[in-house]
């Protein structure tokens, strides 16, 4: 089982490469939740995520023969970058297998850090199968993304930092994909402060741990589907699962819509950019997935900030929808001069801002003399959106809201 001593040894190894990331008090989110919220900003880590910690520690344990043969790993993106940079700094050749649909930004970054990228499979598990083939064929050492004691020890250094930066911490909220991060953090904290709660969070579309805990054994998912690609694994690792059983107090899930809302609020209120996986801990806090009291000192771990810009656009839009700040409506008008003016007049009177207007005249679902109008709007919040829709419908418009 992973030990506190191993984590402290890892901290010494990381001291010249990895950063001690900030722990910042959030006035906005403390007010929103009535808790005392401190954000562990691991998105400020080198390579943009916590994975560099475990990668440095694992590569430091290689024998001379293993260093000469090189390493191979599988990753959706963040572990890929961590291994690539850690290996390059150590003079070790690294091959990284990534899913075919891994974010372009993460692929490019992995290559920039010196890794040779191979694209294979639809998800992490299929990429891992290919990486294991390369391990056998080329005699490389496989650096597991989470089911490895040295990797977990590296990730556990975050727990050491949290205790040092905020000794009054009462609850730490940690994302779970394969489980290496929470296994390391939980070990570092619980072995010193068993009174501190550890809450794990999974994206609902990639949640294997709740069922596994209930069954007492790992229950893999058949597939994953979540915007939080950094934690999109079908199964937690065996070693992390054993530590989760021992040290983690509760594991909860959040939806992609809730993740998008948390990510958008981080951007707007904290001016902090995270990826989907980096927002799940805060999403669980916002949605009260676990119980906490007023004034409780809570640390959500923002585990990474490597989000593809195309994905970011979609996520922000989803977040604005959740906040009631974005509305897309469709209605049918007579295709004649002045028809649009009445509709726009109501929108203007309600002080909603129009982003775009699109006319569709070829749909078979409307009359030959009609036009379908789709309008994207900025609204002030859920109440404002509801008032606008009520005004339009009272005026006789049949309005459909796109979800």
Secondary structure, DSSP 4 states (H G I P E B T S, - for coil): ---HHHHHHHHHHHTTTS----EEE-HHHHHHHSSEEEEEEGGGSGGGBTHHHHHHHHHHT--HHHHHH-EEEE-SSHHHHHHHHHHHHHT--EEEEE-TTS-HHHHHHHHHTTPEEEE-SSSHHHHHHHHHHHHHHH-PEE--SSS-HHHHHHHHHHHHHHHHH-TT--EEEEE-SSSHHHHHHHHHHHTT-TTSEEEEEEEGGG--HHHHHHHTS----S----S-GGG--SS--HHHHHHHHHH--EEEEE-HHHHHHHHHHIIIII-----HHHHHHHHHHHTT-S---TT-EEEEEE-B----HHHHHHHHHHHHHHTT-EEEEEEEEESSTTHHHHHHHHHHHTTPEEEEEEEE---TTS-TTEEEEEEEEE-SSHHHHHHHHHHHHHTT---EE--
